[in-house]
Each structure stands twice: as structure tokens, then as C-alpha cells.
Amino acid sequence: PELYYNFYGRIAWRFEPFQAGIEHLRRGFEAGLSSGHADMGLYCLLHTIKFVLFSSPSLKSTLKEIDYYLHLLKTYKSVVTRNYLLIFRETVSLLIDSGEATSIQEKAVFGDLNDPGNKPREAFFHHAVIRAYWSGYTERCGYCIQK
């Protein structure tokens, strides 16, 4: 699983299609869980979801996949991975319908956003930028069409 995580999660996305990286990271996730290296498998899972978010043709299928992994994480009880998956889920939900029909009650815990040592803080701001960019995309397109 370490090879999958280090190569396909950090390096290969620059040279290979996202779909190839997704497949290999899924293998790393499965290998990590089956070999007892759950932490490394869960890191592969996070990178898988990241690549799926950026390359999936359907946000609804991405949301289903995230929900499946959130259900699976009830077994492994990894709070950190669950938190990051909830951040991804919230982003996808907001991109689909502004969270109206696809939102869930459970939310990610970010801690103190003013603390520079807070790791989820980086993910919060990263996803805030993604949401702001894509949420405003339709308005920008409408403005350009009118011109």
C-alpha cells in the first residue's frame, strides 16, 4: 500500500491519467485493509476520492462512493479519515445542489481555524476555494453568454 500511496498519490498524477491513478489507489486501499496496514490504505482512500472529485463525469456517483466509504469507516473508526471524507462530501453536495437535497447532518470538525498548526484548516480553505470557484461558474457563464 505504501508504494501505491507514494507513487500514485503523490507522483503519478503528473504523468498518468487520473483514472489509472484511481484504479491503483483503490488497489492500495484494498491491499492496506487486507494486509493489516489500515492507515496506509485509508491514505490511499483519501487520494482516490480526491482524484475522483477532479475527474469523475458524475458528481452523484462521486457522492455515492463517498457515502459508501463513510459507511465502511464505521468499522475502522478512523476519525481523521472520516473528517476529511466529510469535507469532500460537503463539497460534492454543495456542487450538486447547494446542499439542499444531498446534505447530511454529520459535518466535519475543523477545530480552531485561526491556529496555523491545525491540519484540517488547510483542507477547509482548499475546499472553500473549490466551492467558490465552481459555485460561481454558472453565474460567470451566464454573464458571458449575455455579453
Buried (B, 14 or more C-beta within 10 A) or exposed (E): BEEBBBBBBEEBBEEEEBEBBBBBBBBBBBBBBEEEBBBBBBBBBBBBBBBBBEBBEEBEEBBEBBBEBBEBBEEBEBEEBBBBBBBBBBBBBBBBEEBEEBBEEEEBEBEEEEEEEBEBBEBBEEBEEBBEEEEEEEEEEEEEEEE
